[in-house]
Amino acid sequence: MHDRYGPDALTSPTHRARPTSRPQPADPGLVVEEVQTGWVGAVVRVEKSGGIHLVVLEDRHGRTRSFPLGPGFWVDGAPVVLTAPVTSRAPAPPTRTASGSVAVHGARARVARGSRIWVEGKHDAELVEKVWGDDLRVEGVVVELLDGVDNLTAALADFRPTPDRRVGVLVDHLVPGSKERRLADEALRTVPAGTVLVLGHPYVDVWQAVRASRLGLETWPVIERGVEWKRGILRSLGWPAEGQEDVARAWQRILRSVRDYRDLDPALLGRVEELIDFVTA
């Protein structure tokens, strides 16, 4: 007959099988109870400390406490083994390059063209590479150092530009009446028309093409004539300015502040784009 009061507790088995713990990713927001301490809280994050992965729980009062990731937790009244949260999918590749061009993913660098872009120094080359590097590789354009506009005429004589082997030259401080303008005009008279394009920005140095706001400034400092410009800039900014190593470190700091074309002055942007168009035409 059916026993409405259930079996006799003294005669029924006293041993029950222990529930089996299941794996549970420690996703943010998951409410967890730590068995030994009774601490109940929501998962804030999983972090690594001293070689151990810890889960950080926040209780309803906003207090946090860390526990080793693994067994010893309950979720919804059932034992679990907390595991690291499942990482999300890799972010989609950017649709634009640092220059603002449409990104071409998976394309191999094109075999270098015969045409070249020349820049005056290492800092100019590094800035062009950071912003336009992806575009130049797709187009097969090589950027080379000129080491000063004073060498332009001799460099062109060695290169011997033709309509199929053009040279685009980026020059600092290319303004009417400047030494740079005079040297550029002299060099252009030595090559066939349409084979070389010399463009530049109005700044003393390419450093100034980086927006001052990226360094927390309203404008770039004005340096008196007769003072070596880069050292004068460093002293105005309160940065070390003793030797070339200080200059190099300062430039790397400036270069790191550049994220994409929006951090550069239009006076440089337009000229570089024009040079790329000229050598890839």
HULIN-V771838 format. One record per residue. N is the residue number from 0. SS is DSSP state (2 for helix, 1 for strand, 0 for the rest). NEAR is the number of other C-alpha atoms within 10 Angstrom. D_LAST is the distance of its C-alpha to the last C-alpha in whole Angstrom. Layout:
BEGIN
N,SS,NEAR,D_LAST + N,SS,NEAR,D_LAST
END
This chain:
BEGIN
0,0,3,98 + 1,0,6,95 + 2,0,7,96 + 3,0,6,95 + 4,0,6,95 + 5,0,8,93 + 6,0,10,93 + 7,0,9,96 + 8,0,8,93 + 9,0,7,96 + 10,0,7,96 + 11,0,9,92 + 12,0,8,89 + 13,0,7,88 + 14,0,6,85 + 15,0,6,82 + 16,0,5,79 + 17,0,7,76 + 18,0,9,73 + 19,0,10,70 + 20,0,15,67 + 21,1,14,64 + 22,1,14,60 + 23,1,19,59 + 24,1,16,55 + 25,0,25,56 + 26,0,19,53 + 27,0,15,53 + 28,0,13,56 + 29,0,14,58 + 30,1,18,62 + 31,1,24,64 + 32,1,22,67 + 33,1,17,68 + 34,0,13,71 + 35,0,8,73 + 36,0,8,72 + 37,0,11,72 + 38,0,16,69 + 39,1,19,67 + 40,1,22,64 + 41,1,21,60 + 42,1,21,57 + 43,1,20,55 + 44,1,17,53 + 45,1,21,53 + 46,1,15,53 + 47,1,11,53 + 48,1,9,56 + 49,0,6,57 + 50,0,7,56 + 51,1,11,58 + 52,1,17,56 + 53,1,21,58 + 54,1,24,58 + 55,1,20,58 + 56,1,27,61 + 57,1,20,61 + 58,0,17,65 + 59,0,9,65 + 60,0,7,66 + 61,0,9,63 + 62,0,9,64 + 63,1,15,62 + 64,1,15,63 + 65,1,16,62 + 66,1,16,63 + 67,1,16,62 + 68,0,21,60 + 69,0,18,62 + 70,0,17,65 + 71,0,17,68 + 72,1,23,66 + 73,1,21,67 + 74,1,17,65 + 75,0,9,67 + 76,0,9,70 + 77,1,12,69 + 78,1,22,68 + 79,1,22,65 + 80,1,18,63 + 81,1,24,60 + 82,1,18,56 + 83,0,18,53 + 84,0,13,51 + 85,0,9,49 + 86,0,7,45 + 87,0,6,43 + 88,0,6,40 + 89,0,6,37 + 90,0,6,35 + 91,0,6,32 + 92,0,9,29 + 93,0,11,27 + 94,0,11,24 + 95,1,12,22 + 96,0,17,21 + 97,0,20,22 + 98,0,20,19 + 99,0,14,20 + 100,0,12,17 + 101,1,12,18 + 102,0,17,20 + 103,0,15,19 + 104,0,10,23 + 105,0,6,24 + 106,0,9,20 + 107,0,10,20 + 108,0,14,18 + 109,0,12,15 + 110,0,12,16 + 111,0,14,14 + 112,0,15,11 + 113,0,16,12 + 114,0,26,10 + 115,1,25,12 + 116,1,25,13 + 117,1,25,17 + 118,1,24,19 + 119,0,22,23 + 120,0,19,25 + 121,2,13,26 + 122,2,18,26 + 123,2,20,23 + 124,2,20,21 + 125,2,17,24 + 126,2,20,23 + 127,2,18,19 + 128,2,16,20 + 129,2,17,23 + 130,2,22,21 + 131,2,22,17 + 132,2,20,18 + 133,2,20,18 + 134,2,21,14 + 135,2,20,13 + 136,2,17,15 + 137,2,16,14 + 138,2,18,10 + 139,0,19,12 + 140,0,22,12 + 141,1,16,15 + 142,1,20,16 + 143,1,15,19 + 144,1,15,22 + 145,0,20,22 + 146,0,13,26 + 147,0,14,26 + 148,2,22,24 + 149,2,15,27 + 150,2,13,26 + 151,2,20,22 + 152,2,19,23 + 153,2,11,25 + 154,2,14,22 + 155,2,16,20 + 156,2,12,22 + 157,2,9,22 + 158,2,14,19 + 159,0,14,18 + 160,0,20,14 + 161,1,16,13 + 162,0,14,10 + 163,0,13,9 + 164,1,16,11 + 165,0,23,9 + 166,1,26,12 + 167,1,23,12 + 168,1,25,15 + 169,1,25,17 + 170,1,28,21 + 171,0,22,24 + 172,0,18,26 + 173,0,21,24 + 174,0,16,26 + 175,0,10,28 + 176,0,8,30 + 177,0,10,30 + 178,2,13,30 + 179,2,19,26 + 180,2,20,25 + 181,2,13,27 + 182,2,16,26 + 183,2,20,22 + 184,2,12,23 + 185,2,13,25 + 186,2,21,22 + 187,2,18,19 + 188,0,10,22 + 189,0,13,22 + 190,0,16,18 + 191,0,12,17 + 192,0,12,15 + 193,0,13,12 + 194,0,19,11 + 195,1,25,13 + 196,1,18,12 + 197,1,19,16 + 198,1,21,16 + 199,1,22,19 + 200,0,23,22 + 201,0,16,26 + 202,0,16,28 + 203,0,14,30 + 204,0,17,28 + 205,2,20,26 + 206,2,19,29 + 207,2,18,29 + 208,2,21,26 + 209,1,22,28 + 210,0,21,30 + 211,2,18,34 + 212,2,12,35 + 213,2,16,34 + 214,2,15,36 + 215,0,8,39 + 216,0,11,39 + 217,0,10,38 + 218,0,11,37 + 219,0,17,36 + 220,0,15,39 + 221,0,10,39 + 222,0,15,39 + 223,0,9,42 + 224,0,7,40 + 225,0,7,42 + 226,0,10,41 + 227,0,10,39 + 228,2,15,36 + 229,2,18,36 + 230,2,19,40 + 231,2,17,41 + 232,2,20,38 + 233,2,17,40 + 234,2,15,44 + 235,2,14,43 + 236,2,14,42 + 237,0,9,45 + 238,0,14,43 + 239,0,14,44 + 240,0,19,43 + 241,0,11,45 + 242,0,9,42 + 243,2,11,39 + 244,2,11,40 + 245,2,14,40 + 246,2,18,37 + 247,2,12,35 + 248,2,14,37 + 249,2,18,36 + 250,2,16,33 + 251,2,12,33 + 252,2,12,35 + 253,2,18,32 + 254,2,17,30 + 255,2,12,32 + 256,0,15,32 + 257,0,19,28 + 258,0,14,28 + 259,0,14,25 + 260,2,18,22 + 261,2,15,25 + 262,2,17,27 + 263,1,20,25 + 264,0,15,25 + 265,2,15,22 + 266,2,13,22 + 267,2,22,20 + 268,2,19,18 + 269,2,13,16 + 270,2,18,15 + 271,2,21,14 + 272,2,12,12 + 273,2,13,11 + 274,2,23,10 + 275,2,20,9 + 276,2,12,6 + 277,2,19,5 + 278,2,23,6 + 279,2,17,4 + 280,0,10,0
END
